[in-house]
Amino acid sequence: MRTNRTKNYVLCAMFVALIIVGAFIRIPVPLVPFTLQFLFTMLAGLLLGGRLGVAAVGAYIVLGLLGLPVFAEGGGLSYVLKPSFGYIIGFAVAAYVTGTIANKTAKPGYRRLLAANFIGLGIVYLFGMVYYYLISDLYLGTPIGLWPLFLYCFILAVPGDIVLCILGAVLGKRLIPVTRKM
């Protein structure tokens, strides 16, 4: 029992570190910032399961809100007022859902992993876009129309994340058996 708990703590800590590193790996894409946070939050769910995946992402969020500069643009409690914070909330929810779906079977196949990743992607964008819309309108006083919101917060950003969903399914298929043997 103790070994399992220790293993879980180590894996969660490893994913917190990977998510932090992923926030600072920026892939140059015109117009929208593209980082690897989504890949690592998705893998946290796939490899650790829903409960531990959300724990890892939740620890990352807490560290950022406590002031450590772990988010793509810094950290601190005021980060909650940034329009992009909804995506970070979405990472946590998506890690739980992705992990729960993927780990319903002992040996998930590519289809299950890919479906879990795409559902997680939908969750991240849903939370991100709704939060962006609300913060822009209610806090910043600069309302954004639905078409510009859809264009800048979804259409321009989603192609890279679709690639990450596919990469996550491939990595998950290979790494899930490894993490279960540990």
Disulfide bonds with the S-S distance in Angstrom:
none
